[in-house]
Amino acid sequence: MIEAQYLDIDGALGFVEIVTPDNRRDIETPTVLCLHTAGQSGVQWRHAASALADRGYRVIVPDLPGHGRSEPALDGPITSIVVFADWLGKVLDALAVERPFVMGCSIGGKLTLELATRPTRPLAGAIAMEAEAGPGRVNVGGLRRELEDVAGPSRADRTYLGTLASVGRSVPEAQARLIATMHKREDPEISSSDLIAWGTHDVRDRLADITCPIRLVAGAQDPWIQVGLVEQAAARIEDARPGSTTFTLLDDIGHYPMEEIDDFASVADGWLTELRTAAVLS
């Protein structure tokens, strides 16, 4: 069952889609919070969310402020992962969700790392995809200047072509073009603000504070990250919490695993099952 809700968070409405298996709402159903990439929305999870629900998960897919069907934050576009994470905490409070699994990609992956290092809100487990623990490599100064002129007619084309360049070679051309076409819907002001957040966030000094079993995932053909740095972050977490961390390299996959991988829900289910086992053993 798919349920849509608008939640009043900090004076603005935030959109959340909740997908439940076979109308189940019991407390034994594990909850997974799925987070989208920069400039995008929960529509990126449209296939995976329902398929995960079919596998027994309650799936919560929010649109971050100013994205998709969520109203913008009252103070304007957000340029901080910490502020986004605070907002997500309020969403979880509004839905009375405790200790969810969190799975995010790109800026959603950085949000996953941020949430996983917060001892005041421990998670059941986390899957951080396509995100380094340190700042992303973007020209933050250029992005701030770009916010003054984001309405150029070529922006949609740049998003389209940039997306095509960010998917892996295993993705069929028709599927890659569909992903790119869906991504063109982004608001250029929001996506530039997101990339500032991406380029300034750093949790490297808090990796030892990870509250749960975690898997770090990197696409071998992702141009936005350095795979070695993601693997190094996983090793640092493992040193601090032996047995809690797994690093996964996805061959021939780029920046959007949940959109690129056929039957991604099956892959994610395997990861989530391993996290649940690790949590029991820890």
C-alpha positions as CSV (number, residue, x, y, z in Angstrom):
1,M,0.0,0.0,0.0
2,I,1.2,3.5,-0.9
3,E,0.3,6.4,1.4
4,A,1.3,10.0,0.7
5,Q,1.5,12.5,3.6
6,Y,2.3,16.2,3.9
7,L,4.0,17.0,7.2
8,D,4.3,20.5,8.7
9,I,8.0,20.7,9.5
10,D,9.4,24.1,10.6
11,G,6.4,25.9,9.1
12,A,6.6,24.3,5.6
13,L,5.0,21.2,4.2
14,G,7.3,18.3,3.6
15,F,6.1,15.4,1.3
16,V,6.6,11.8,2.4
17,E,5.6,8.6,0.6
18,I,5.2,5.6,2.8
19,V,5.0,2.1,1.2
20,T,3.9,-0.8,3.4
21,P,3.8,-4.5,2.6
22,D,0.4,-6.1,2.3
23,N,-1.2,-3.4,4.5
24,R,0.9,-4.5,7.4
25,R,1.7,-1.9,10.0
26,D,3.0,-4.0,12.9
27,I,6.0,-3.1,14.8
28,E,8.0,-6.1,13.5
29,T,8.1,-4.7,10.0
30,P,11.5,-3.1,9.6
31,T,11.4,0.5,8.4
32,V,13.8,1.8,5.7
33,L,14.3,5.5,5.1
34,C,15.4,6.1,1.5
35,L,17.1,9.3,0.5
36,H,17.4,10.8,-3.0
37,T,20.3,12.4,-4.7
38,A,21.2,16.1,-5.1
39,G,18.5,18.2,-6.9
40,Q,16.2,15.2,-7.3
41,S,13.3,13.7,-5.3
42,G,11.9,10.5,-4.0
43,V,10.8,9.6,-7.5
44,Q,14.2,8.0,-7.9
45,W,13.0,5.3,-5.6
46,R,9.7,4.7,-7.5
47,H,10.7,1.1,-8.5
48,A,12.8,0.1,-5.5
49,A,10.4,1.3,-2.8
50,S,7.5,-0.9,-3.9
51,A,9.8,-3.8,-4.6
52,L,11.3,-3.5,-1.1
53,A,7.8,-3.4,0.4
54,D,7.0,-6.6,-1.4
55,R,10.0,-8.1,0.4
56,G,8.6,-7.1,3.8
57,Y,9.9,-3.6,4.5
58,R,8.0,-0.4,5.4
59,V,9.7,2.1,3.2
60,I,9.6,5.9,3.9
61,V,10.7,8.1,1.0
62,P,10.8,11.9,1.7
63,D,11.3,14.7,-0.7
64,L,13.9,17.0,1.0
65,P,12.8,20.7,1.4
66,G,12.4,22.4,-1.9
67,H,12.6,19.1,-3.8
68,G,9.8,17.2,-5.6
69,R,6.5,17.9,-3.8
70,S,8.0,19.4,-0.6
71,E,7.7,23.1,0.0
72,P,11.0,25.1,0.2
73,A,12.4,25.9,3.6
74,L,11.2,29.2,4.9
75,D,14.7,30.6,4.9
76,G,15.4,29.6,1.3
77,P,17.4,26.7,-0.3
78,I,19.4,24.7,2.2
79,T,23.2,24.4,1.8
80,S,24.0,22.2,4.8
81,I,23.8,18.5,5.2
82,V,23.5,19.0,9.0
83,V,20.3,21.1,8.4
84,F,18.9,18.5,6.1
85,A,19.6,15.8,8.7
86,D,17.9,17.8,11.4
87,W,14.8,18.1,9.1
88,L,14.8,14.3,8.6
89,G,14.9,13.8,12.4
90,K,11.8,15.9,12.7
91,V,10.2,13.8,9.9
92,L,10.9,10.6,11.8
93,D,9.6,12.2,15.0
94,A,6.3,13.2,13.2
95,L,5.9,9.6,11.9
96,A,6.9,8.1,15.4
97,V,9.7,6.1,13.8
98,E,12.6,5.0,16.0
99,R,15.8,3.2,14.9
100,P,15.1,2.9,11.2
101,F,17.4,1.6,8.6
102,V,18.7,4.5,6.4
103,M,19.7,4.1,2.8
104,G,20.8,7.1,0.7
105,C,22.7,7.9,-2.5
106,S,25.0,10.9,-3.3
107,I,23.8,13.7,-1.0
108,G,21.5,11.1,0.4
109,G,24.6,9.0,1.1
110,K,26.2,11.9,2.9
111,L,23.0,12.3,4.9
112,T,23.1,8.6,5.8
113,L,26.7,9.1,7.1
114,E,25.6,12.2,9.1
115,L,22.6,10.4,10.6
116,A,24.6,7.3,11.4
117,T,27.1,9.4,13.5
118,R,24.4,10.9,15.7
119,P,24.4,9.1,19.1
120,T,21.2,10.8,20.2
121,R,19.3,9.0,17.4
122,P,20.8,5.5,16.9
123,L,19.9,3.7,13.7
124,A,19.2,0.0,13.1
125,G,21.6,0.1,10.2
126,A,22.8,2.2,7.3
127,I,23.7,1.9,3.6
128,A,25.6,5.0,2.3
129,M,25.9,4.9,-1.5
130,E,28.1,7.1,-3.7
131,A,29.3,9.4,-0.9
132,E,32.7,10.1,0.7
133,A,33.1,11.0,4.3
134,G,35.0,14.1,3.4
135,P,33.9,17.1,1.3
136,G,32.9,16.4,-2.2
137,R,35.0,17.8,-5.0
138,V,33.0,20.7,-6.4
139,N,33.7,24.4,-6.9
140,V,31.8,25.8,-3.9
141,G,32.7,29.4,-4.8
142,G,31.5,28.9,-8.3
143,L,28.3,27.3,-7.2
144,R,27.5,30.3,-4.9
145,R,28.1,32.6,-7.8
146,E,25.9,30.4,-9.9
147,L,23.0,30.8,-7.5
148,E,22.8,34.4,-8.7
149,D,22.1,33.2,-12.2
150,V,20.5,29.8,-12.3
151,A,17.8,30.3,-14.9
152,G,20.0,29.8,-18.0
153,P,18.1,27.8,-20.7
154,S,21.0,25.3,-21.1
155,R,20.8,24.1,-17.5
156,A,18.3,21.3,-18.2
157,D,20.6,20.1,-21.0
158,R,23.5,20.2,-18.7
159,T,21.7,18.0,-16.2
160,Y,20.6,15.6,-18.9
161,L,24.1,15.2,-20.4
162,G,25.7,15.2,-16.9
163,T,23.4,12.3,-15.8
164,L,24.3,10.3,-19.0
165,A,27.9,10.8,-18.1
166,S,27.3,9.6,-14.5
167,V,25.7,6.2,-15.2
168,G,27.6,3.0,-15.6
169,R,28.3,1.3,-18.9
170,S,26.2,-1.7,-17.9
171,V,23.0,0.4,-18.2
172,P,21.1,0.0,-21.5
173,E,20.9,3.2,-23.5
174,A,17.2,3.5,-23.3
175,Q,17.3,3.1,-19.5
176,A,20.1,5.7,-19.2
177,R,18.2,8.2,-21.3
178,L,15.1,7.7,-19.1
179,I,17.1,8.3,-16.0
180,A,18.5,11.5,-17.5
181,T,15.1,12.7,-18.7
182,M,13.6,12.2,-15.2
183,H,16.6,14.1,-13.7
184,K,16.0,17.1,-15.9
185,R,13.0,18.0,-13.7
186,E,15.3,19.4,-11.0
187,D,15.2,23.0,-9.9
188,P,18.6,24.6,-10.7
189,E,18.7,26.7,-7.6
190,I,18.0,23.7,-5.4
191,S,20.5,21.5,-7.1
192,S,23.3,24.2,-6.8
193,S,22.5,24.6,-3.1
194,D,22.6,20.8,-2.7
195,L,26.0,20.7,-4.3
196,I,27.3,23.3,-1.9
197,A,26.1,21.0,0.9
198,W,27.8,18.1,-0.8
199,G,31.1,20.1,-1.2
200,T,31.3,21.3,2.4
201,H,30.2,18.3,4.5
202,D,32.8,16.3,6.4
203,V,32.3,13.5,9.0
204,R,35.8,12.0,8.8
205,D,36.5,13.0,12.5
206,R,33.2,11.3,13.6
207,L,33.5,8.0,11.8
208,A,34.3,6.2,15.1
209,D,30.9,7.4,16.4
210,I,28.9,5.3,13.9
211,T,25.9,4.0,15.9
212,C,25.0,0.9,13.8
213,P,26.2,-1.6,11.3
214,I,26.9,0.2,8.0
215,R,27.7,-0.6,4.4
216,L,29.5,1.8,2.2
217,V,28.8,1.4,-1.5
218,A,30.6,2.8,-4.5
219,G,30.0,2.5,-8.2
220,A,33.2,1.7,-10.1
221,Q,32.2,4.2,-12.8
222,D,31.0,7.0,-10.6
223,P,32.7,10.2,-11.7
224,W,31.6,12.1,-8.6
225,I,33.6,10.1,-6.0
226,Q,37.0,8.6,-5.5
227,V,36.4,4.9,-4.7
228,G,39.6,4.7,-2.7
229,L,38.4,7.3,-0.3
230,V,35.1,5.5,0.3
231,E,37.0,2.3,1.0
232,Q,39.3,4.2,3.4
233,A,36.3,5.5,5.3
234,A,34.9,1.9,5.6
235,A,38.3,0.8,6.9
236,R,38.4,3.6,9.5
237,I,34.9,2.6,10.7
238,E,35.9,-1.1,10.9
239,D,39.0,-0.2,12.9
240,A,36.8,1.6,15.4
241,R,34.0,-0.9,15.4
242,P,35.2,-4.4,14.2
243,G,32.6,-6.4,12.4
244,S,30.3,-3.4,11.8
245,T,31.3,-2.3,8.3
246,T,31.2,-3.6,4.8
247,F,32.5,-2.0,1.6
248,T,30.9,-2.9,-1.7
249,L,32.3,-2.0,-5.1
250,L,29.7,-2.2,-7.9
251,D,31.3,-3.0,-11.2
252,D,30.0,-1.1,-14.3
253,I,27.7,1.0,-12.1
254,G,27.8,4.8,-11.8
255,H,26.3,7.3,-9.5
256,Y,22.7,6.0,-9.3
257,P,22.6,2.3,-8.2
258,M,18.9,2.3,-7.3
259,E,18.1,3.5,-10.8
260,E,20.8,1.6,-12.7
261,I,20.7,-1.9,-11.2
262,D,18.0,-4.2,-12.4
263,D,16.0,-5.5,-9.4
264,F,17.9,-3.2,-7.1
265,A,15.5,-4.2,-4.3
266,S,16.8,-7.7,-4.3
267,V,20.4,-6.4,-3.9
268,A,19.3,-4.0,-1.2
269,D,17.3,-6.7,0.6
270,G,20.5,-8.8,0.8
271,W,22.4,-5.8,2.3
272,L,19.6,-5.0,4.8
273,T,19.5,-8.7,5.9
274,E,23.2,-8.6,6.5
275,L,22.8,-5.4,8.6
276,R,20.0,-7.0,10.6
277,T,22.2,-10.0,11.3
278,A,25.2,-7.8,12.3
279,A,23.0,-5.8,14.6
280,V,21.9,-9.0,16.4
281,L,25.5,-10.2,16.8
282,S,26.9,-6.8,18.0
